[in-house]
Amino acid sequence: MEYNKNKFFSFKKIRKNRKSKFNHKVKNKKIVYKVNKKGSKKRKLIFYKIIKIIIIFLFLSLLYKYKINKAFLQIFDLKNIHNVFNYSIQYDKYNEIIDEKYKYLQNYFCENQNENLNQEYENKIKMIKIDFNGKNNNIYIYKDKDYTSKVIIETGQYEGKYTKQCLSALEFYSKKKGLENKDIYFLDVGANIGWYSFFIGKYGYNVLSFEASKINSYILYKNYCLNKDVIVTIINKGLDEEDKKCILKIVSQNVGNGAIFCENRESNYRAFDKYTDSIELTKLSRYNKYLLKNNLALIKIDVEGDEEKVIKGGKEIVTKFHVPFIMIEYDISMLKFHQTNVLEFLKFFENNGYKYSLVGFLSKEYISSEELIKISTTNTNVFIVYEKFLQ
């Protein structure tokens, strides 16, 4: 048997090149090897998918940053202010943590103040020194035509009796629960220029401030930039029983104040007709899960007669979770103007284990809803206490 050396070396060469894409010829015969490409194809597909995911992630990150930046170029513009807040607030529907979203917006504003100045608003405000918790602090207030700012300039404080009562309630809550101040939440509904928010924030409590007015929100942002040691989260929305867009009408001689109008039948209240502000309202219940898991101790509500709508939009806080301390501005004329059944509104709290006091949260000097409705005094604050919490 003859040994074909050429044939041996030809096959040896072919074996070495089995993964080759080329054909090999032996004695004029074409031998085609099927290359197994499955493994290499899978690896390529995985590689391309990873690259695709990275590109999408980078694109979305840039888009997110672009939208935030673009929104802030329009911040506090009379027509476009809500763009920046709408972009972030859409996520709050799912009860995600809201602190980081709004803190990002606040810090971005502070870092880019020169770009975000609204000259119309700047002409109406000024900075003063004030005493918070024994320390001198700078805050912005209105130059004139604002009741709150006028009182602060004349007395160095605002509603001293009520702010002290809020502090005493929060201290009681802290001791009873054994919690540090930073772990206790104060909800400021109708924050105005932020007196309550920053006064209580200076004592280390965590504050969530709702304010519908654009110019008031602008001042809140400016005050946050001056007092970044406080834990204050600012949300430029009003609270109501449902999500909707309305008008905030402002009294010309008290520009930091206003009343919400959502229906044509209310437009004949001429005291507010001169100045208007488009606003957005949302429900307190959107924040229930977030607030309750973070030890909500006290709610202050001052919304010029819309107090009932705020409570209706988050009634579980009263009926189910029993937040221990609530303080509302009680102006019977404004409540009736907004078509509130005042006795029914007051009974709602009593039916859920709450008591009323005009003296203080911890006084235990209570009055009934029937007695309260007979009081003719307007524009006072009422302390509402969940009685079982004091036991």
C-alpha positions in Angstrom: 0.0 0.0 0.0 1.5 3.3 -1.1 1.6 6.1 1.4 0.5 9.4 0.0 2.5 12.0 1.9 0.9 14.9 0.1 -2.6 13.7 1.1 -1.6 13.3 4.7 -0.3 16.9 5.0 -3.3 18.2 3.1 -5.7 16.7 5.7 -3.5 17.8 8.6 -3.7 21.4 7.3 -7.5 21.1 7.0 -7.8 19.9 10.6 -5.9 22.9 11.8 -8.2 25.2 9.9 -11.6 23.7 10.8 -13.0 27.0 12.0 -11.8 28.7 8.8 -14.4 30.2 6.5 -12.4 29.1 3.4 -12.8 26.0 1.3 -10.0 23.5 0.9 -9.2 21.4 -2.2 -7.6 17.9 -2.1 -6.9 16.3 -5.4 -9.3 18.5 -7.3 -12.1 17.6 -4.8 -13.8 20.5 -3.1 -14.3 19.8 0.7 -16.6 22.3 2.4 -16.6 22.4 6.2 -19.7 23.7 8.0 -18.6 26.1 10.6 -20.5 26.2 13.8 -21.4 29.8 14.3 -24.1 29.5 17.0 -21.8 30.2 19.9 -20.2 33.2 18.3 -23.6 34.6 17.2 -24.9 34.4 20.8 -21.9 36.2 22.1 -22.3 38.9 19.5 -26.0 39.4 20.3 -25.3 39.7 24.0 -22.5 42.2 23.3 -24.8 44.3 21.0 -27.6 44.2 23.6 -25.3 45.5 26.3 -24.0 48.3 24.1 -27.7 49.2 23.2 -28.7 49.3 26.9 -25.7 51.6 27.7 -26.6 53.9 24.8 -30.3 54.1 25.8 -29.3 54.8 29.5 -26.9 57.6 28.4 -29.5 59.1 26.1 -32.2 59.0 28.8 -29.8 60.5 31.4 -29.0 63.4 29.0 -32.7 63.8 28.1 -33.6 64.0 31.8 -30.9 66.6 32.5 -31.9 68.6 29.4 -35.5 68.7 30.5 -34.6 69.8 34.0 -32.2 72.4 32.6 -34.7 73.6 30.1 -37.5 73.9 32.7 -35.3 75.9 35.0 -34.6 78.4 32.2 -38.3 79.1 32.4 -38.8 78.9 36.1 -41.1 81.4 37.7 -42.1 82.7 34.3 -45.8 83.6 34.6 -46.7 81.2 31.8 -44.3 78.3 32.1 -43.5 78.0 35.8 -45.3 74.7 36.2 -43.1 72.9 33.6 -40.3 72.3 36.1 -42.7 71.1 38.8 -44.9 68.9 36.5 -41.8 67.1 35.3 -41.0 65.8 38.8 -44.5 65.6 40.4 -45.8 63.0 37.9 -43.8 60.4 39.8 -45.4 61.2 43.1 -48.6 59.4 42.0 -46.8 56.2 42.8 -45.8 57.2 46.3 -42.1 57.2 45.5 -39.8 59.2 47.8 -40.3 62.8 46.9 -37.5 64.4 48.9 -34.8 63.8 46.4 -36.8 65.0 43.4 -37.7 68.4 44.9 -34.4 68.8 46.7 -32.7 68.4 43.4 -34.8 71.2 42.0 -34.2 73.4 45.0 -30.5 72.9 45.0 -30.3 73.5 41.2 -32.1 76.8 41.6 -29.7 77.9 44.3 -26.7 76.9 42.3 -28.0 78.9 39.2 -29.7 81.8 40.9 -28.3 84.4 38.5 -29.9 82.5 35.5 -33.2 82.0 37.3 -33.9 85.5 38.6 -37.3 86.9 37.9 -36.9 90.7 37.9 -40.6 91.3 38.4 -40.5 89.3 41.6 -37.1 90.7 42.7 -38.5 94.2 42.6 -41.2 93.2 45.2 -39.0 91.5 47.8 -36.1 92.4 50.1 -33.8 90.5 52.5 -33.8 91.2 56.3 -32.2 89.6 59.4 -34.4 87.7 61.7 -34.0 85.6 64.9 -34.7 81.9 64.4 -33.9 79.6 67.4 -31.6 82.2 69.0 -29.6 82.8 65.9 -29.6 85.6 63.3 -30.7 84.5 59.9 -31.4 86.2 56.6 -34.8 85.7 55.0 -36.6 87.3 52.1 -40.0 89.0 52.6 -42.2 91.5 50.6 -41.1 95.1 50.6 -44.7 96.3 51.1 -48.4 95.4 50.6 -48.2 92.2 52.5 -49.6 91.6 56.0 -47.2 88.8 57.0 -44.1 90.8 56.0 -45.4 93.9 57.7 -45.9 92.0 61.0 -42.4 90.4 60.8 -40.8 93.9 60.2 -42.6 95.5 63.1 -42.3 92.7 65.7 -39.5 90.4 64.5 -41.8 87.4 64.4 -45.1 86.2 63.1 -47.9 84.4 65.0 -45.6 83.8 68.0 -48.3 82.1 70.0 -49.1 79.6 67.3 -45.5 78.8 66.3 -44.7 78.1 70.0 -47.7 75.8 70.2 -46.5 73.9 67.1 -43.1 73.5 68.7 -44.6 72.2 72.0 -46.7 69.6 70.0 -43.7 68.4 68.1 -41.6 68.2 71.2 -44.3 66.1 72.9 -44.5 63.8 69.9 -40.7 63.4 69.9 -40.6 62.4 73.6 -43.6 60.1 73.3 -42.2 58.3 70.2 -38.6 58.4 71.3 -37.6 60.0 67.9 -35.0 62.6 66.9 -36.3 65.8 65.5 -35.0 65.1 62.0 -37.3 62.0 61.8 -40.5 63.9 62.6 -42.5 65.6 59.9 -44.4 68.9 59.9 -46.7 69.5 56.9 -47.2 73.2 56.1 -50.2 73.7 53.8 -50.3 77.3 52.5 -46.7 78.0 53.4 -46.9 81.6 52.2 -43.3 83.0 52.4 -42.2 80.2 54.7 -42.3 81.6 58.3 -43.7 78.5 59.8 -41.6 76.2 57.5 -38.2 77.8 58.3 -39.0 78.6 61.9 -39.8 75.0 62.7 -37.1 73.8 60.3 -34.5 75.6 62.4 -35.3 73.3 65.3 -34.3 70.3 63.2 -37.7 69.0 62.2 -38.4 67.7 58.7 -40.8 70.1 56.8 -42.9 69.6 53.7 -44.2 72.9 52.4 -47.1 73.3 49.9 -47.6 76.7 48.3 -49.7 77.4 45.2 -48.7 81.0 44.6 -45.8 81.5 42.1 -44.3 84.5 43.8 -44.6 83.0 47.2 -42.8 79.8 45.9 -40.1 82.0 44.5 -39.6 83.6 47.9 -39.6 80.1 49.5 -36.8 79.0 47.1 -34.8 82.1 47.8 -35.2 81.5 51.6 -34.1 77.9 51.2 -31.0 79.1 49.4 -30.2 81.3 52.4 -31.0 78.6 55.0 -29.8 75.3 53.6 -29.2 73.9 57.1 -33.0 73.3 57.4 -34.7 70.2 56.1 -37.5 71.9 54.0 -39.0 70.4 50.8 -41.0 72.9 48.7 -43.8 71.8 46.5 -45.3 74.5 44.2 -48.9 73.1 44.3 -52.0 73.7 46.3 -54.0 70.9 47.9 -57.6 70.1 47.1 -60.0 67.2 47.0 -59.0 66.4 43.4 -56.4 67.2 40.8 -57.3 70.3 38.8 -56.1 73.7 37.5 -57.6 76.8 39.0 -57.0 80.6 39.6 -55.5 82.1 42.7 -57.0 85.6 43.2 -54.9 88.0 45.2 -55.9 91.0 47.3 -54.0 94.1 46.0 -53.1 95.3 49.6 -52.0 91.8 50.7 -50.0 90.3 47.8 -48.8 87.3 49.7 -52.3 86.1 50.3 -55.0 84.8 48.0 -58.0 82.6 47.6 -58.6 79.7 45.1 -61.3 80.0 42.5 -62.2 77.1 40.3 -65.8 77.9 39.2 -67.4 80.8 37.4 -69.9 81.3 40.2 -67.1 82.5 42.5 -65.8 85.2 40.1 -68.2 87.8 41.5 -66.1 88.1 44.8 -64.6 91.4 43.7 -62.1 91.8 46.5 -59.8 89.4 44.7 -60.5 90.4 41.1 -57.5 92.7 40.5 -54.6 90.2 40.6 -54.7 86.6 39.4 -52.3 83.6 39.3 -52.9 80.3 37.4 -52.2 77.4 39.8 -52.4 73.6 40.0 -54.0 71.6 42.8 -53.4 68.0 43.8 -54.7 65.7 46.5 -53.0 65.1 49.9 -53.7 61.4 49.6 -51.0 61.2 46.9 -48.5 61.7 49.7 -50.1 59.6 52.4 -47.8 56.6 52.2 -44.7 58.8 52.1 -45.8 61.0 55.0 -47.1 58.3 57.3 -44.0 56.1 57.0 -42.0 59.2 57.9 -43.8 60.0 61.2 -46.2 62.9 60.3 -46.8 64.6 63.7 -48.4 68.0 62.8 -50.3 69.6 59.9 -50.9 73.4 59.7 -53.5 74.5 57.1 -54.0 78.1 56.1 -55.7 78.3 52.7 -58.3 81.1 53.0 -61.4 79.0 53.4 -60.5 75.9 51.4 -59.5 73.9 54.5 -62.3 71.4 54.1 -61.2 70.6 50.5 -57.6 70.0 51.7 -58.9 67.5 54.3 -61.3 65.8 51.9 -58.3 65.2 49.5 -56.5 63.3 52.3 -59.2 62.2 54.7 -57.5 58.9 55.6 -55.0 60.9 57.6 -57.9 61.7 59.9 -60.1 58.7 59.6 -57.5 55.9 59.5 -54.1 57.1 60.5 -55.1 59.8 63.1 -52.3 62.4 62.8 -52.2 63.6 66.4 -52.0 67.4 65.8 -53.7 69.6 63.3 -54.0 73.4 63.3 -56.3 75.2 60.9 -57.1 78.8 60.2 -60.7 79.2 61.2 -62.5 82.0 59.4 -66.2 81.1 59.3 -67.0 83.8 56.7 -64.4 82.4 54.2 -65.5 78.8 54.9 -69.1 79.7 54.1 -68.0 81.7 51.0 -66.4 78.5 49.6 -69.7 76.8 50.4 -68.5 74.7 53.3 -71.1 73.2 55.6 -69.1 74.4 58.7 -70.9 72.3 61.3 -70.6 69.2 59.2 -66.9 70.0 58.6 -66.2 70.4 62.3 -68.2 67.2 63.2 -66.0 65.2 60.8 -63.1 65.6 63.2 -65.1 65.0 66.3 -66.6 61.8 64.8 -63.0 60.5 64.4 -61.8 61.1 67.9 -60.5 64.6 67.7 -61.1 67.5 70.1 -61.0 71.3 69.6 -59.1 73.9 71.6 -58.5 77.6 71.3 -55.9 77.5 74.1 -53.3 75.1 72.9 -52.5 71.5 71.7 -51.7 70.2 75.2 -54.1 72.3 77.3 -56.9 69.8 77.4 -59.3 72.7 77.5 -61.7 71.6 74.8 -64.8 73.0 73.3 -67.4 71.3 71.1 -68.1 72.0 67.4 -71.4 73.6 68.4 -69.6 76.0 70.7 -66.9 76.7 68.1 -69.4 77.6 65.4 -71.0 80.2 67.6 -67.7 82.1 67.9 -67.9 85.2 65.7 -64.1 85.9 65.8 -62.7 85.6 62.3 -59.2 84.6 61.1 -58.1 82.7 64.2 -56.3 79.4 64.5 -58.0 76.3 66.0 -56.0 73.5 67.6 -57.3 70.0 66.7 -56.0 67.1 68.8 -56.4 63.4 68.6 -57.4 62.8 72.2 -56.1 59.2 72.5 -52.6 60.3 71.6 -52.4 62.5 74.8 -53.4 59.6 77.0 
